[in-house]
Amino acid sequence: MKNIHMRIVGLVFCFLIAAAPMLLAAEAESGHSTQLTHQINLLVFQISIIILAAWLGGEFFRKLKFPAVLGEIIAGVVVGPYCLGKIPLMGFEHGIFPLQPGFPISTELYGFAAIASIILLFYAGLETDIDTFLKFSLTGTVVGIGGVVASFFVGDILGVVLMKFLYAEEVSFFHAIPLFLGVISTATSVGISARILTSRQKMNSPEGVTILSAAVIDDVLGIIILSIIIGMAKTSEVSWGQVGLVKSV
């Protein structure tokens, strides 16, 4: 029965993917559709692509005995605006996921993504045992602080080394660019951690609540450190292009 349902869902998505370019192209030629209608149709098609790509990526990684969320993330990178999403296609002059000025995706799609993240975290909260969470909160706090300190120093030192390797530029440990790279290295996604723990049914285990509380501490400390470093960066010149290139390496 499950296979039949999945085949039906797959056929529906294939129909949407096949029909959407023709419908959007017809709208553009007819001139009768409003800009709002075109944006809604494009948004529905984008969400269909995202769901299908995430499902395919998740199933592929599940067969490899890896967490499905890894496949979903990689699928998002592949179909996103920095990879296949920017390739022009029939009905999509600038690609299915065109790069937007100032932000990589449209505000409508970002709104759906934000709502999905809120629902994911809310669902994780529903499955969390408060007593167990509080019992291991001290352990999680220690793990979170240790993770932030270690990640920050490793990211900062790598930034110093890569700046010398890529730009032949000697910078100190307290230079703005290595500091930003150190802060970026401390980031931990609570949503992804909760997703993996939920799929493995480990949310209420001692290990699960420790990981979750550590991830929360990581985010809080990361925001505090980021605000401090932004204040420091205002007094010096920061090349964001160099930050992005060194981080990608």
N, C-alpha and C positions, 0 to 999 in steps of 0.2 A: 504493500500500500504506500509506503514511504517513497519507493522508487517512482511510482505512478505520479504522486504529488510533485516530486522534483522534476519529472519530465514535463508536466503541465506548466509549472513555473518557468522552466527553461524555454518552452515554446512561446510563452507569453512575452518573455524578455527578448527572444529572437525576433518576434514580430515587431515589437516596439523599436528595436534597433534597426530593423530593415525598413520600417515604414517612416520613421521620424525624419530622415534626411529628405525624402520626397515631399512630406507634408510641409516641412519648413521651407523648402525651396519653392513650393507652390504658393505658400503664404507671401514670400518675398516678391514673387512675380505678380501675384494678383493685386497686391497693395490694399486689399480690403481689411486685413487683420491689423489690429492696433499693435503698438510697441509692447504693451502689457501682455497681450495674448501671446506674442512671439516669445517673450521672456518666460512666461509660464510653461509653454510647450518645451522650450529649451531646458528649463529646470527639471521638468518631469523626465525628459530624456536623459539628462545628466544623472539624476538619481537612479534611473534604471541601469545605466552603465555602471555606476558605483556598486549597486547591489549585486549585479551579475559578476563583476570583476572580483568583488570581495568574496562572494560565494565560491567561485572557481579557485581563487588563490587559497582560501581556507581549506577546501576539500583536498587540494593538491598537497598542502603541507600536512594535513591530517593523515593522509595515506603514507607520508614519509615519517610518521610518528613524531611530528613537531607540533607545537601549539598552533591552532588555526589562525590565531591573531597575527602571527608572523606573515603568513600568506596574505592576509587581508591588508596588512601594511604595505607589503611589497607590491601588491596589485594596485593600491592607491598611488604609489610612486610611479608605476609604469603608465597608468592611464591619466596621470595628473598633468597639470599645465607645463611642467618642466620636462616632460618626456613625450609620450604619444599624444597627449591631449592637445598640444599646440599644432599638430599637423593638419593642414587644410584638407577638408573632405567635401563631398557633394552636399550642399546645404549648410555647410559650416565653413565659411570663408576663412575664419581665423582659428579653426579647430573646435573640437567639442568642448574643451576646457581652455579657452583662450586666457592668456595672461592679462589681468586687469591692471590698469595704472594705479600704482601705490599699494596694491594688494593682489596676491596671486589668483584669487577666485572671486566670483561675484558675491555681493553682500547677501543675496537670497540663498545661495548654496551654503555660505558660511553660517547663516542663521539656522538652517536645517542641521548642519554639523554641530553647532553649539547645543541645540535642543537634544540631539542624539547623545552627546556627551553628558548632559545633565541627567537624562533618563538612565544611562549606563551607571553613573555614580549613585543615583537614587536606588537603582536595583541592587547595587552592591551593598548599600547601606541597609536595605531590607534583609539581606542575607547575613549581616554581621551581628554576632552575639556581643552585646554591649559588655557583659560581665567578662567574657574572655578577652575582649579588646582592652578593657581597663587593666585586666590582670597582667597582660604582657605589654602595656603601654611604655613602661620604663625601659624594658629591653628594646622595644622598637625605637624609643628616643635615642638610646645609646647607639644603636645600629645606624640610625639616620644621621646623627651628628658625625659618626665615624665615616660614613659614606660621603657626606658633604666635604669634610676636610680632605679625605684621600683623593676624591675626584677633582676638587679644586686645585690641589697642588700638582697633581699629574697633568691636568689640562693646562695649567699655567706654565709649567716647565716645558711641556711639548710646544706651547706657543712660542716660548723663547727660542727653542731649538729650530722650529720650522721657520721662524722669521729670519734667522741667520741662514738657513738652507735655501729658502725661496727668494729672499730679497737681499741677501748678504748684508743684513742690517743688524747691528748689535743693539739689543734692547734689554732692559733690566727686568727682574721678576715683577716689579711694581709698575711696569709700563701698561698703558691702558689696554692695548690689544691682547697681551697674554692674560691680563686680568679678566677681560670679557670672555676669552676662551675657557678660562677656569670656571667662570660662572655657568657658561653653557654646559660644561661637563657635569655639573651638579644636578642638572634637570632630571627628574624622574616622573614618569607619567603614572598618576594614580589610577587613571582609567584603564590603561593597558594592564597594570598589575592586577587590578580587580577583575578584569576580563579573563586573564589566564587563571587566576585562583578560582573563579567561579566555574570555568569550564572543567577544571581538575577537581572540583568539589573540595577545595582546601581552604575555603574562605574562613571557616570557624576553627581551623586547626591552629595550634600554637605558632607554627611557622607562617601560616597565612596572615594572622593578625599582626605578627611581628613585621612582616614585609609591608603590609598596608600602612601601619603606623609609621614605619621608617620612611615610606614614600611621602606621607603627609608632612613629616618633619623636613624631609629634603626640599619639598616645594616651598615651605614657609621660610626656611633658612636661605634658600636660593633667591627668593624675592627680596629678603632683607639685604643680602650681599649685593644683589644687582642694583638696588637703590643707592647703596653706598658708592659703588663703583661708577654709576652714572654721574653722581655728584663730583667724583674725582675726575671723570673724563671731561667735564665742562671746562676744566682749567687747562686741558691739553688738546692737541689736534689728534683726532682718531680717523683712520682710513677704514671705512666699513668694507670696502672692497678687499682689503688685506685680511680683515677679520673673516669674511666669508670664504676666501680662498684657503686660508690656513685651516679653518674649521673643516672644510670639505676634504682636505688632505688627511 
